[in-house]
Amino acid sequence: MRLYRILTEHKNRAAIVARVSRDFHGFTVLEAAGMWQGVAERTLVIEIVAETADYAAVRAVADTIKWANQQEAVLLQVIELTGSELI
């Protein structure tokens, strides 16, 4: 299992949640404070726990968010989970 984490500017939240919901039935959305090129910005953190094979679907979500928010970049983190289980 992997934890996929997408960090993006906090805009278009409803559209982002709708987009992630199309491919994933469970995920977490957190609000945070971030910095990009020395400028503070409100940030959304989307966390998805999924199988390794889901990378392409998560990458497609991240690409869509980047385009929709007109951002230079979004951060996609891929974290291997060991010893984790859904109970």
N, C-alpha and C positions, 0 to 999 in steps of 0.2 A: 504494500500500500504506500501511497505517497500523499503528502500534503502539498497541494498547489496553492500558492499565495500570489494574488495579483494586487499590486498597489497602483492606484490611479488618483487623479485629482477628483475631489468631491464635487462632481456635477453629473447631472442626468442619472441620479440614483435610481429612480423608478425604471428607467429604460435599461440600466445595467442589471438590476434584479430580474427584470423580465427576460433579458437575454440569457443570463446564467441559468434561469429556471427552465429554459427550453431544453438544455442538455443535461442538467443535474438536478436531482430531486432533493438533495440536501447540501447546504453550504452555509457559511457564516459571513455576514457583512459587518465590519467594524468601522467606526469613525476614528480618525487619528489626525495628528498634526505632523506634517512632513516638510521637507525642504527640497527644493529643486533649483539648482544653480544659484544658491544663496538666498532664495526667496521663500519665505514661509507660505505654505498652502494647506488648505483643508484636504484631507486624504481619505479615500475609501480603501479598505483592505478587504478583499474577497478571499475567503479560504474554502477550499474544496478538498475533501479527502476522497480519493478515488484510486482505482487500479492503475498500474503503470501504463497500461494500454490506452488510457484516456488522455495522454499528453496532447495528441493532435486536437482533441475537442477543447481542451483548456487553452491551448495556443490560439485556436480560432476565436474563443471568447476574448482573450487578451487583445488580439488584433482588432476585433470589432470595437472594443472599448477605446482603444487608442484612436481609431478613426473617428468614432462618434464624439469623443471629447476633444478632437483636434489637438492631440498632444504630440510632442516630439518623441516621447517614449513613455511606456509604462513598464513597471518591473514585474517580471514573472519569476517567482522562486519555486524551485522543485526540491522538496525535502523528503528524503527516504524515511519512512517510518518503520522502526523495528520494535517489536514488543507491544504494538498497539493493536487494539481490537475494538470493534463495535459490539457493545453488549446491551 
